[in-house]
Amino acid sequence: MGNKLGRRRQLVVEKYTSPQGLYQHKDVDIKKLRELILEFKLAPCYPGDEDECTRDL
């Protein structure tokens, strides 16, 4: 008893706990951002894709 059912959360890679350079982040508290990401309250800061996405409509 006491076991949790369901899937386990994956750990966040350390490099994705800080901004990746896409946006200006002068007013961002990096320590608070990292804390919220590690608590799974915010999504990790994955790098953006510079390639154009083309879709057939």
mmCIF file as Biopython writes it, N, C-alpha, C and O atoms, coordinates in Angstrom:
data_model
#
loop_
_atom_site.group_PDB
_atom_site.id
_atom_site.type_symbol
_atom_site.label_atom_id
_atom_site.label_alt_id
_atom_site.label_comp_id
_atom_site.label_asym_id
_atom_site.label_entity_id
_atom_site.label_seq_id
_atom_site.pdbx_PDB_ins_code
_atom_site.Cartn_x
_atom_site.Cartn_y
_atom_site.Cartn_z
_atom_site.occupancy
_atom_site.B_iso_or_equiv
_atom_site.auth_seq_id
_atom_site.auth_asym_id
_atom_site.pdbx_PDB_model_num
ATOM 1   N N  . MET A ? 1  ? 0.839  -1.179 0.000   1.0 0.0 1  A 1 
ATOM 2   C CA . MET A ? 1  ? 0.000  0.000  0.000   1.0 0.0 1  A 1 
ATOM 3   C C  . MET A ? 1  ? 0.884  1.242  0.000   1.0 0.0 1  A 1 
ATOM 4   O O  . MET A ? 1  ? 2.038  1.213  0.427   1.0 0.0 1  A 1 
ATOM 5   N N  . GLY A ? 2  ? 0.304  2.329  -0.492  1.0 0.0 2  A 1 
ATOM 6   C CA . GLY A ? 2  ? 1.058  3.570  -0.526  1.0 0.0 2  A 1 
ATOM 7   C C  . GLY A ? 2  ? 1.817  3.789  -1.820  1.0 0.0 2  A 1 
ATOM 8   O O  . GLY A ? 2  ? 2.405  4.850  -2.031  1.0 0.0 2  A 1 
ATOM 9   N N  . ASN A ? 3  ? 1.805  2.787  -2.686  1.0 0.0 3  A 1 
ATOM 10  C CA . ASN A ? 3  ? 2.473  2.967  -3.974  1.0 0.0 3  A 1 
ATOM 11  C C  . ASN A ? 3  ? 1.630  3.847  -4.873  1.0 0.0 3  A 1 
ATOM 12  O O  . ASN A ? 3  ? 0.402  3.755  -4.875  1.0 0.0 3  A 1 
ATOM 13  N N  . LYS A ? 4  ? 2.289  4.698  -5.635  1.0 0.0 4  A 1 
ATOM 14  C CA . LYS A ? 4  ? 1.581  5.556  -6.569  1.0 0.0 4  A 1 
ATOM 15  C C  . LYS A ? 4  ? 1.462  4.835  -7.905  1.0 0.0 4  A 1 
ATOM 16  O O  . LYS A ? 4  ? 2.428  4.260  -8.405  1.0 0.0 4  A 1 
ATOM 17  N N  . LEU A ? 5  ? 0.289  4.877  -8.459  1.0 0.0 5  A 1 
ATOM 18  C CA . LEU A ? 5  ? 0.079  4.275  -9.768  1.0 0.0 5  A 1 
ATOM 19  C C  . LEU A ? 5  ? 0.214  5.333  -10.841 1.0 0.0 5  A 1 
ATOM 20  O O  . LEU A ? 5  ? 0.032  6.522  -10.575 1.0 0.0 5  A 1 
ATOM 21  N N  . GLY A ? 6  ? 0.525  4.916  -12.028 1.0 0.0 6  A 1 
ATOM 22  C CA . GLY A ? 6  ? 0.655  5.858  -13.134 1.0 0.0 6  A 1 
ATOM 23  C C  . GLY A ? 6  ? 2.096  5.973  -13.572 1.0 0.0 6  A 1 
ATOM 24  O O  . GLY A ? 6  ? 2.991  5.312  -13.044 1.0 0.0 6  A 1 
ATOM 25  N N  . ARG A ? 7  ? 2.289  6.827  -14.546 1.0 0.0 7  A 1 
ATOM 26  C CA . ARG A ? 7  ? 3.640  6.965  -15.078 1.0 0.0 7  A 1 
ATOM 27  C C  . ARG A ? 7  ? 4.477  7.903  -14.214 1.0 0.0 7  A 1 
ATOM 28  O O  . ARG A ? 7  ? 3.958  8.797  -13.546 1.0 0.0 7  A 1 
ATOM 29  N N  . ARG A ? 8  ? 5.749  7.675  -14.248 1.0 0.0 8  A 1 
ATOM 30  C CA . ARG A ? 8  ? 6.680  8.473  -13.464 1.0 0.0 8  A 1 
ATOM 31  C C  . ARG A ? 8  ? 7.095  9.699  -14.247 1.0 0.0 8  A 1 
ATOM 32  O O  . ARG A ? 8  ? 7.201  9.653  -15.473 1.0 0.0 8  A 1 
ATOM 33  N N  . ARG A ? 9  ? 7.325  10.769 -13.562 1.0 0.0 9  A 1 
ATOM 34  C CA . ARG A ? 9  ? 7.792  11.986 -14.219 1.0 0.0 9  A 1 
ATOM 35  C C  . ARG A ? 9  ? 9.255  11.843 -14.572 1.0 0.0 9  A 1 
ATOM 36  O O  . ARG A ? 9  ? 10.053 11.312 -13.799 1.0 0.0 9  A 1 
ATOM 37  N N  . GLN A ? 10 ? 9.588  12.324 -15.744 1.0 0.0 10 A 1 
ATOM 38  C CA . GLN A ? 10 ? 10.983 12.281 -16.161 1.0 0.0 10 A 1 
ATOM 39  C C  . GLN A ? 10 ? 11.715 13.467 -15.556 1.0 0.0 10 A 1 
ATOM 40  O O  . GLN A ? 10 ? 11.129 14.526 -15.331 1.0 0.0 10 A 1 
ATOM 41  N N  . LEU A ? 11 ? 12.980 13.281 -15.300 1.0 0.0 11 A 1 
ATOM 42  C CA . LEU A ? 11 ? 13.794 14.365 -14.779 1.0 0.0 11 A 1 
ATOM 43  C C  . LEU A ? 11 ? 14.098 15.358 -15.889 1.0 0.0 11 A 1 
ATOM 44  O O  . LEU A ? 11 ? 14.201 14.981 -17.057 1.0 0.0 11 A 1 
ATOM 45  N N  . VAL A ? 12 ? 14.240 16.623 -15.525 1.0 0.0 12 A 1 
ATOM 46  C CA . VAL A ? 12 ? 14.540 17.673 -16.483 1.0 0.0 12 A 1 
ATOM 47  C C  . VAL A ? 12 ? 16.052 17.811 -16.602 1.0 0.0 12 A 1 
ATOM 48  O O  . VAL A ? 12 ? 16.760 17.852 -15.596 1.0 0.0 12 A 1 
ATOM 49  N N  . VAL A ? 13 ? 16.538 17.883 -17.829 1.0 0.0 13 A 1 
ATOM 50  C CA . VAL A ? 13 ? 17.965 18.082 -18.063 1.0 0.0 13 A 1 
ATOM 51  C C  . VAL A ? 13 ? 18.335 19.488 -17.578 1.0 0.0 13 A 1 
ATOM 52  O O  . VAL A ? 13 ? 17.626 20.453 -17.864 1.0 0.0 13 A 1 
ATOM 53  N N  . GLU A ? 14 ? 19.425 19.597 -16.856 1.0 0.0 14 A 1 
ATOM 54  C CA . GLU A ? 14 ? 19.832 20.853 -16.212 1.0 0.0 14 A 1 
ATOM 55  C C  . GLU A ? 14 ? 19.928 22.035 -17.183 1.0 0.0 14 A 1 
ATOM 56  O O  . GLU A ? 14 ? 19.576 23.157 -16.821 1.0 0.0 14 A 1 
ATOM 57  N N  . LYS A ? 15 ? 20.398 21.796 -18.400 1.0 0.0 15 A 1 
ATOM 58  C CA . LYS A ? 15 ? 20.581 22.909 -19.333 1.0 0.0 15 A 1 
ATOM 59  C C  . LYS A ? 15 ? 19.259 23.526 -19.779 1.0 0.0 15 A 1 
ATOM 60  O O  . LYS A ? 15 ? 19.245 24.643 -20.296 1.0 0.0 15 A 1 
ATOM 61  N N  . TYR A ? 16 ? 18.144 22.814 -19.587 1.0 0.0 16 A 1 
ATOM 62  C CA . TYR A ? 16 ? 16.835 23.340 -19.974 1.0 0.0 16 A 1 
ATOM 63  C C  . TYR A ? 16 ? 16.127 24.070 -18.833 1.0 0.0 16 A 1 
ATOM 64  O O  . TYR A ? 16 ? 14.945 24.393 -18.948 1.0 0.0 16 A 1 
ATOM 65  N N  . THR A ? 17 ? 16.836 24.332 -17.738 1.0 0.0 17 A 1 
ATOM 66  C CA . THR A ? 17 ? 16.234 25.059 -16.621 1.0 0.0 17 A 1 
ATOM 67  C C  . THR A ? 17 ? 16.575 26.545 -16.651 1.0 0.0 17 A 1 
ATOM 68  O O  . THR A ? 17 ? 16.300 27.263 -15.689 1.0 0.0 17 A 1 
ATOM 69  N N  . SER A ? 18 ? 17.166 27.008 -17.738 1.0 0.0 18 A 1 
ATOM 70  C CA . SER A ? 18 ? 17.458 28.435 -17.900 1.0 0.0 18 A 1 
ATOM 71  C C  . SER A ? 18 ? 17.103 28.841 -19.327 1.0 0.0 18 A 1 
ATOM 72  O O  . SER A ? 18 ? 17.057 27.993 -20.218 1.0 0.0 18 A 1 
ATOM 73  N N  . PRO A ? 19 ? 16.851 30.136 -19.551 1.0 0.0 19 A 1 
ATOM 74  C CA . PRO A ? 19 ? 16.476 30.591 -20.903 1.0 0.0 19 A 1 
ATOM 75  C C  . PRO A ? 19 ? 17.537 30.210 -21.934 1.0 0.0 19 A 1 
ATOM 76  O O  . PRO A ? 19 ? 18.731 30.180 -21.637 1.0 0.0 19 A 1 
ATOM 77  N N  . GLN A ? 20 ? 17.077 29.920 -23.153 1.0 0.0 20 A 1 
ATOM 78  C CA . GLN A ? 20 ? 17.960 29.441 -24.220 1.0 0.0 20 A 1 
ATOM 79  C C  . GLN A ? 20 ? 18.378 30.531 -25.200 1.0 0.0 20 A 1 
ATOM 80  O O  . GLN A ? 20 ? 18.967 30.217 -26.234 1.0 0.0 20 A 1 
ATOM 81  N N  . GLY A ? 21 ? 18.098 31.790 -24.915 1.0 0.0 21 A 1 
ATOM 82  C CA . GLY A ? 21 ? 18.579 32.872 -25.754 1.0 0.0 21 A 1 
ATOM 83  C C  . GLY A ? 21 ? 17.620 33.354 -26.818 1.0 0.0 21 A 1 
ATOM 84  O O  . GLY A ? 21 ? 17.998 34.201 -27.628 1.0 0.0 21 A 1 
ATOM 85  N N  . LEU A ? 22 ? 16.401 32.857 -26.855 1.0 0.0 22 A 1 
ATOM 86  C CA . LEU A ? 22 ? 15.452 33.299 -27.861 1.0 0.0 22 A 1 
ATOM 87  C C  . LEU A ? 22 ? 14.835 34.655 -27.526 1.0 0.0 22 A 1 
ATOM 88  O O  . LEU A ? 22 ? 14.512 35.434 -28.423 1.0 0.0 22 A 1 
ATOM 89  N N  . TYR A ? 23 ? 14.674 34.929 -26.247 1.0 0.0 23 A 1 
ATOM 90  C CA . TYR A ? 23 ? 13.997 36.143 -25.819 1.0 0.0 23 A 1 
ATOM 91  C C  . TYR A ? 23 ? 14.871 36.921 -24.844 1.0 0.0 23 A 1 
ATOM 92  O O  . TYR A ? 23 ? 15.768 36.364 -24.210 1.0 0.0 23 A 1 
ATOM 93  N N  . GLN A ? 24 ? 14.594 38.219 -24.734 1.0 0.0 24 A 1 
ATOM 94  C CA . GLN A ? 24 ? 15.265 39.021 -23.720 1.0 0.0 24 A 1 
ATOM 95  C C  . GLN A ? 24 ? 14.766 38.565 -22.352 1.0 0.0 24 A 1 
ATOM 96  O O  . GLN A ? 24 ? 13.563 38.376 -22.172 1.0 0.0 24 A 1 
ATOM 97  N N  . HIS A ? 25 ? 15.650 38.389 -21.401 1.0 0.0 25 A 1 
ATOM 98  C CA . HIS A ? 25 ? 15.234 37.919 -20.085 1.0 0.0 25 A 1 
ATOM 99  C C  . HIS A ? 25 ? 15.874 38.754 -18.974 1.0 0.0 25 A 1 
ATOM 100 O O  . HIS A ? 25 ? 16.427 38.212 -18.016 1.0 0.0 25 A 1 
ATOM 101 N N  . LYS A ? 26 ? 15.793 40.075 -19.114 1.0 0.0 26 A 1 
ATOM 102 C CA . LYS A ? 26 ? 16.384 40.970 -18.120 1.0 0.0 26 A 1 
ATOM 103 C C  . LYS A ? 26 ? 15.657 40.904 -16.783 1.0 0.0 26 A 1 
ATOM 104 O O  . LYS A ? 26 ? 16.288 41.000 -15.730 1.0 0.0 26 A 1 
ATOM 105 N N  . ASP A ? 27 ? 14.332 40.739 -16.816 1.0 0.0 27 A 1 
ATOM 106 C CA . ASP A ? 27 ? 13.543 40.765 -15.593 1.0 0.0 27 A 1 
ATOM 107 C C  . ASP A ? 27 ? 13.239 39.378 -15.034 1.0 0.0 27 A 1 
ATOM 108 O O  . ASP A ? 27 ? 12.418 39.252 -14.125 1.0 0.0 27 A 1 
ATOM 109 N N  . VAL A ? 28 ? 13.872 38.353 -15.548 1.0 0.0 28 A 1 
ATOM 110 C CA . VAL A ? 28 ? 13.587 36.989 -15.108 1.0 0.0 28 A 1 
ATOM 111 C C  . VAL A ? 28 ? 14.514 36.622 -13.957 1.0 0.0 28 A 1 
ATOM 112 O O  . VAL A ? 28 ? 15.728 36.805 -14.036 1.0 0.0 28 A 1 
ATOM 113 N N  . ASP A ? 29 ? 13.924 36.103 -12.893 1.0 0.0 29 A 1 
ATOM 114 C CA . ASP A ? 29 ? 14.695 35.589 -11.766 1.0 0.0 29 A 1 
ATOM 115 C C  . ASP A ? 29 ? 15.081 34.143 -12.111 1.0 0.0 29 A 1 
ATOM 116 O O  . ASP A ? 29 ? 14.250 33.238 -12.032 1.0 0.0 29 A 1 
ATOM 117 N N  . ILE A ? 30 ? 16.327 33.939 -12.487 1.0 0.0 30 A 1 
ATOM 118 C CA . ILE A ? 30 ? 16.802 32.639 -12.973 1.0 0.0 30 A 1 
ATOM 119 C C  . ILE A ? 30 ? 16.628 31.552 -11.907 1.0 0.0 30 A 1 
ATOM 120 O O  . ILE A ? 30 ? 16.246 30.427 -12.229 1.0 0.0 30 A 1 
ATOM 121 N N  . LYS A ? 31 ? 16.901 31.877 -10.654 1.0 0.0 31 A 1 
ATOM 122 C CA . LYS A ? 31 ? 16.765 30.890 -9.581  1.0 0.0 31 A 1 
ATOM 123 C C  . LYS A ? 31 ? 15.317 30.458 -9.409  1.0 0.0 31 A 1 
ATOM 124 O O  . LYS A ? 31 ? 15.036 29.272 -9.234  1.0 0.0 31 A 1 
ATOM 125 N N  . LYS A ? 32 ? 14.398 31.415 -9.459  1.0 0.0 32 A 1 
ATOM 126 C CA . LYS A ? 32 ? 12.975 31.097 -9.317  1.0 0.0 32 A 1 
ATOM 127 C C  . LYS A ? 32 ? 12.478 30.296 -10.525 1.0 0.0 32 A 1 
ATOM 128 O O  . LYS A ? 32 ? 11.698 29.356 -10.375 1.0 0.0 32 A 1 
ATOM 129 N N  . LEU A ? 33 ? 12.938 30.675 -11.718 1.0 0.0 33 A 1 
ATOM 130 C CA . LEU A ? 33 ? 12.569 29.951 -12.937 1.0 0.0 33 A 1 
ATOM 131 C C  . LEU A ? 33 ? 13.008 28.496 -12.838 1.0 0.0 33 A 1 
ATOM 132 O O  . LEU A ? 33 ? 12.227 27.592 -13.134 1.0 0.0 33 A 1 
ATOM 133 N N  . ARG A ? 34 ? 14.243 28.266 -12.426 1.0 0.0 34 A 1 
ATOM 134 C CA . ARG A ? 34 ? 14.776 26.909 -12.280 1.0 0.0 34 A 1 
ATOM 135 C C  . ARG A ? 34 ? 13.960 26.116 -11.264 1.0 0.0 34 A 1 
ATOM 136 O O  . ARG A ? 34 ? 13.629 24.953 -11.499 1.0 0.0 34 A 1 
ATOM 137 N N  . GLU A ? 35 ? 13.641 26.738 -10.150 1.0 0.0 35 A 1 
ATOM 138 C CA . GLU A ? 35 ? 12.863 26.082 -9.102  1.0 0.0 35 A 1 
ATOM 139 C C  . GLU A ? 35 ? 11.479 25.650 -9.614  1.0 0.0 35 A 1 
ATOM 140 O O  . GLU A ? 35 ? 11.042 24.529 -9.355  1.0 0.0 35 A 1 
ATOM 141 N N  . LEU A ? 36 ? 10.799 26.537 -10.334 1.0 0.0 36 A 1 
ATOM 142 C CA . LEU A ? 36 ? 9.470  26.224 -10.862 1.0 0.0 36 A 1 
ATOM 143 C C  . LEU A ? 36 ? 9.516  25.115 -11.905 1.0 0.0 36 A 1 
ATOM 144 O O  . LEU A ? 36 ? 8.611  24.283 -11.972 1.0 0.0 36 A 1 
ATOM 145 N N  . ILE A ? 37 ? 10.567 25.101 -12.717 1.0 0.0 37 A 1 
ATOM 146 C CA . ILE A ? 37 ? 10.713 24.036 -13.718 1.0 0.0 37 A 1 
ATOM 147 C C  . ILE A ? 37 ? 10.949 22.696 -13.030 1.0 0.0 37 A 1 
ATOM 148 O O  . ILE A ? 37 ? 10.357 21.691 -13.424 1.0 0.0 37 A 1 
ATOM 149 N N  . LEU A ? 38 ? 11.801 22.665 -12.014 1.0 0.0 38 A 1 
ATOM 150 C CA . LEU A ? 38 ? 12.095 21.417 -11.321 1.0 0.0 38 A 1 
ATOM 151 C C  . LEU A ? 38 ? 10.909 20.919 -10.503 1.0 0.0 38 A 1 
ATOM 152 O O  . LEU A ? 38 ? 10.829 19.728 -10.202 1.0 0.0 38 A 1 
ATOM 153 N N  . GLU A ? 39 ? 9.983  21.812 -10.139 1.0 0.0 39 A 1 
ATOM 154 C CA . GLU A ? 39 ? 8.756  21.418 -9.430  1.0 0.0 39 A 1 
ATOM 155 C C  . GLU A ? 39 ? 7.636  21.066 -10.410 1.0 0.0 39 A 1 
ATOM 156 O O  . GLU A ? 39 ? 6.513  20.790 -9.989  1.0 0.0 39 A 1 
ATOM 157 N N  . PHE A ? 40 ? 7.932  21.073 -11.711 1.0 0.0 40 A 1 
ATOM 158 C CA . PHE A ? 40 ? 6.978  20.762 -12.777 1.0 0.0 40 A 1 
ATOM 159 C C  . PHE A ? 40 ? 5.803  21.732 -12.796 1.0 0.0 40 A 1 
ATOM 160 O O  . PHE A ? 40 ? 4.687  21.357 -13.156 1.0 0.0 40 A 1 
ATOM 161 N N  . LYS A ? 41 ? 6.060  22.991 -12.403 1.0 0.0 41 A 1 
ATOM 162 C CA . LYS A ? 41 ? 5.029  24.026 -12.475 1.0 0.0 41 A 1 
ATOM 163 C C  . LYS A ? 41 ? 5.172  24.847 -13.754 1.0 0.0 41 A 1 
ATOM 164 O O  . LYS A ? 41 ? 4.230  25.524 -14.166 1.0 0.0 41 A 1 
ATOM 165 N N  . LEU A ? 42 ? 6.345  24.790 -14.382 1.0 0.0 42 A 1 
ATOM 166 C CA . LEU A ? 42 ? 6.599  25.431 -15.670 1.0 0.0 42 A 1 
ATOM 167 C C  . LEU A ? 42 ? 7.267  24.423 -16.597 1.0 0.0 42 A 1 
ATOM 168 O O  . LEU A ? 42 ? 7.946  23.498 -16.150 1.0 0.0 42 A 1 
ATOM 169 N N  . ALA A ? 43 ? 7.063  24.617 -17.872 1.0 0.0 43 A 1 
ATOM 170 C CA . ALA A ? 43 ? 7.708  23.751 -18.858 1.0 0.0 43 A 1 
ATOM 171 C C  . ALA A ? 43 ? 9.184  24.124 -18.984 1.0 0.0 43 A 1 
ATOM 172 O O  . ALA A ? 43 ? 9.535  25.290 -18.803 1.0 0.0 43 A 1 
ATOM 173 N N  . PRO A ? 44 ? 10.049 23.169 -19.286 1.0 0.0 44 A 1 
ATOM 174 C CA . PRO A ? 44 ? 11.464 23.458 -19.503 1.0 0.0 44 A 1 
ATOM 175 C C  . PRO A ? 44 ? 11.668 24.419 -20.677 1.0 0.0 44 A 1 
ATOM 176 O O  . PRO A ? 44 ? 10.802 24.543 -21.543 1.0 0.0 44 A 1 
ATOM 177 N N  . CYS A ? 45 ? 12.803 25.088 -20.697 1.0 0.0 45 A 1 
ATOM 178 C CA . CYS A ? 45 ? 13.136 26.058 -21.748 1.0 0.0 45 A 1 
ATOM 179 C C  . CYS A ? 45 ? 13.882 25.340 -22.869 1.0 0.0 45 A 1 
ATOM 180 O O  . CYS A ? 45 ? 15.108 25.410 -22.956 1.0 0.0 45 A 1 
ATOM 181 N N  . TYR A ? 46 ? 13.140 24.657 -23.716 1.0 0.0 46 A 1 
ATOM 182 C CA . TYR A ? 46 ? 13.766 23.960 -24.829 1.0 0.0 46 A 1 
ATOM 183 C C  . TYR A ? 46 ? 14.166 24.960 -25.904 1.0 0.0 46 A 1 
ATOM 184 O O  . TYR A ? 46 ? 13.484 25.968 -26.087 1.0 0.0 46 A 1 
ATOM 185 N N  . PRO A ? 47 ? 15.265 24.702 -26.623 1.0 0.0 47 A 1 
ATOM 186 C CA . PRO A ? 47 ? 15.674 25.626 -27.687 1.0 0.0 47 A 1 
ATOM 187 C C  . PRO A ? 47 ? 14.660 25.652 -28.819 1.0 0.0 47 A 1 
ATOM 188 O O  . PRO A ? 47 ? 14.010 24.648 -29.111 1.0 0.0 47 A 1 
ATOM 189 N N  . GLY A ? 48 ? 14.536 26.799 -29.446 1.0 0.0 48 A 1 
ATOM 190 C CA . GLY A ? 48 ? 13.599 26.949 -30.549 1.0 0.0 48 A 1 
ATOM 191 C C  . GLY A ? 48 ? 14.136 26.345 -31.829 1.0 0.0 48 A 1 
ATOM 192 O O  . GLY A ? 48 ? 15.319 26.021 -31.934 1.0 0.0 48 A 1 
ATOM 193 N N  . ASP A ? 49 ? 13.261 26.200 -32.785 1.0 0.0 49 A 1 
ATOM 194 C CA . ASP A ? 49 ? 13.620 25.652 -34.085 1.0 0.0 49 A 1 
ATOM 195 C C  . ASP A ? 49 ? 13.681 26.805 -35.081 1.0 0.0 49 A 1 
ATOM 196 O O  . ASP A ? 49 ? 12.675 27.476 -35.311 1.0 0.0 49 A 1 
ATOM 197 N N  . GLU A ? 50 ? 14.839 27.041 -35.669 1.0 0.0 50 A 1 
ATOM 198 C CA . GLU A ? 50 ? 15.004 28.153 -36.595 1.0 0.0 50 A 1 
ATOM 199 C C  . GLU A ? 50 ? 14.578 27.799 -38.012 1.0 0.0 50 A 1 
ATOM 200 O O  . GLU A ? 50 ? 14.451 28.691 -38.852 1.0 0.0 50 A 1 
ATOM 201 N N  . ASP A ? 51 ? 14.355 26.535 -38.296 1.0 0.0 51 A 1 
ATOM 202 C CA . ASP A ? 51 ? 13.906 26.130 -39.628 1.0 0.0 51 A 1 
ATOM 203 C C  . ASP A ? 51 ? 12.444 26.513 -39.814 1.0 0.0 51 A 1 
ATOM 204 O O  . ASP A ? 51 ? 11.643 26.462 -38.880 1.0 0.0 51 A 1 
ATOM 205 N N  . GLU A ? 52 ? 12.120 26.894 -41.041 1.0 0.0 52 A 1 
ATOM 206 C CA . GLU A ? 52 ? 10.729 27.218 -41.334 1.0 0.0 52 A 1 
ATOM 207 C C  . GLU A ? 52 ? 9.923  25.937 -41.420 1.0 0.0 52 A 1 
ATOM 208 O O  . GLU A ? 52 ? 10.364 24.944 -42.000 1.0 0.0 52 A 1 
ATOM 209 N N  . CYS A ? 53 ? 8.763  25.973 -40.848 1.0 0.0 53 A 1 
ATOM 210 C CA . CYS A ? 53 ? 7.856  24.837 -40.952 1.0 0.0 53 A 1 
ATOM 211 C C  . CYS A ? 53 ? 6.928  25.091 -42.111 1.0 0.0 53 A 1 
ATOM 212 O O  . CYS A ? 53 ? 6.250  26.118 -42.151 1.0 0.0 53 A 1 
ATOM 213 N N  . THR A ? 54 ? 6.884  24.190 -43.038 1.0 0.0 54 A 1 
ATOM 214 C CA . THR A ? 54 ? 5.961  24.330 -44.161 1.0 0.0 54 A 1 
ATOM 215 C C  . THR A ? 54 ? 4.918  23.250 -44.046 1.0 0.0 54 A 1 
ATOM 216 O O  . THR A ? 54 ? 5.225  22.076 -43.837 1.0 0.0 54 A 1 
ATOM 217 N N  . ARG A ? 55 ? 3.677  23.669 -44.188 1.0 0.0 55 A 1 
ATOM 218 C CA . ARG A ? 55 ? 2.569  22.737 -44.102 1.0 0.0 55 A 1 
ATOM 219 C C  . ARG A ? 55 ? 1.774  22.792 -45.388 1.0 0.0 55 A 1 
ATOM 220 O O  . ARG A ? 55 ? 1.553  23.867 -45.945 1.0 0.0 55 A 1 
ATOM 221 N N  . ASP A ? 56 ? 1.358  21.672 -45.844 1.0 0.0 56 A 1 
ATOM 222 C CA . ASP A ? 56 ? 0.464  21.614 -47.001 1.0 0.0 56 A 1 
ATOM 223 C C  . ASP A ? 56 ? -0.949 21.822 -46.495 1.0 0.0 56 A 1 
ATOM 224 O O  . ASP A ? 56 ? -1.456 21.042 -45.690 1.0 0.0 56 A 1 
ATOM 225 N N  . LEU A ? 57 ? -1.565 22.860 -46.965 1.0 0.0 57 A 1 
ATOM 226 C CA . LEU A ? 57 ? -2.943 23.136 -46.534 1.0 0.0 57 A 1 
ATOM 227 C C  . LEU A ? 57 ? -3.934 22.700 -47.568 1.0 0.0 57 A 1 
ATOM 228 O O  . LEU A ? 57 ? -5.140 22.855 -47.372 1.0 0.0 57 A 1 
#
